[in-house]
Amino acid sequence: MRIDIISIFPEFFGVLDISLLGRARQAGLIDLAVHNLRDFTHDRHNTVDDTPYGGGAGMVMKPEPWGEALDSILPATDETDAGTPERATGPVLIFPSPAGEQFTQAMARELAREPHLVFGCGRYEGIDQRVVDHFAGRGRVRLVSLGDYVLNGGEVAVMAMIEAIGRLIPGVVGNPESLVEESHEDGLLEYPSYTKPASWRGLDVPPVLLSGNHGAIAAWRRQQQIDRTRAVRPDLLPAEDDADLQPPANSK
Ligand SMILES: Nc1nc2cc(Br)ccc2s1
């Protein structure tokens, strides 16, 4: 996968040189480039923002630098490309935004299958809307929110998305089995985990986990997922009858 990031704080992404994603880059599984938006300005102050039309507090990111930065990354196109099948296979351009669609594990899985992702990190009051509108006509553009809160910029959101997406790319995580039983992979929150010692500060590991009875362990873990999800994220539970949430029939 190729990942391009545009930001006025490229140094923010230095952390992507280390750990799991750093190793994935060294292994050639992820090809990542960070671009400084200010490199696409031409005035003495490398200006990237200006006051908002219609008034209001704060500043808005100017469209020109974004246009030049994205032109340098996205494949060249002309009007005849509009609506062609190629447009559906070009890079996905993602702008983190509080006004975006909710980022989910399902979206991470979907985006992990893409060959090329381009992330645009907004700052201030956001990016001039015409940038989204213009490039929507040239490819797939998505406004994506991590949650109902406002950050100072898109960089933290892009880091989170790249981690969630990158770890799903085949070969990035050593043991793909570890990706299966995680929160949200099966739509529910994950069960609690324990390791040695069997007793710690008077707290014992649930006996079923020491029983060696794999069916009972699977049933207990499934019930823990259901109980946890019902307690803190009832919105994730299937709307219809919970019958299909019962432990697997063979787990007696
Ligand atoms: N939750 C989020 N807040 C923000 C703020 C800015 Br400014 C840019 C992107 C995002 S995503």
The ligand as an SDF file (V2000), in Angstrom:
LIG
                    3D

 11 12  0  0  0  0  0  0  0  0999 V2000
  -12.2710   15.2020   15.3110 N   0  0  0  0  0  0  0  0  0  0  0  0
  -11.5700   16.0570   14.4760 C   0  0  0  0  0  0  0  0  0  0  0  0
  -11.3100   17.3410   14.7340 N   0  0  0  0  0  0  0  0  0  0  0  0
  -10.6220   17.9610   13.6980 C   0  0  0  0  0  0  0  0  0  0  0  0
  -10.2300   19.2940   13.6520 C   0  0  0  0  0  0  0  0  0  0  0  0
   -9.5590   19.7420   12.5390 C   0  0  0  0  0  0  0  0  0  0  0  0
   -9.0130   21.5600   12.4880 Br  0  0  0  0  0  0  0  0  0  0  0  0
   -9.2610   18.9280   11.4680 C   0  0  0  0  0  0  0  0  0  0  0  0
   -9.6570   17.6140   11.5100 C   0  0  0  0  0  0  0  0  0  0  0  0
  -10.3310   17.1370   12.6240 C   0  0  0  0  0  0  0  0  0  0  0  0
  -10.9580   15.5530   12.9460 S   0  0  0  0  0  0  0  0  0  0  0  0
  1  2  1  0
  2  3  2  0
  2 11  1  0
  3  4  1  0
  4  5  1  0
  4 10  2  0
  5  6  2  0
  6  7  1  0
  6  8  1  0
  8  9  2  0
  9 10  1  0
 10 11  1  0
M  END
$$$$
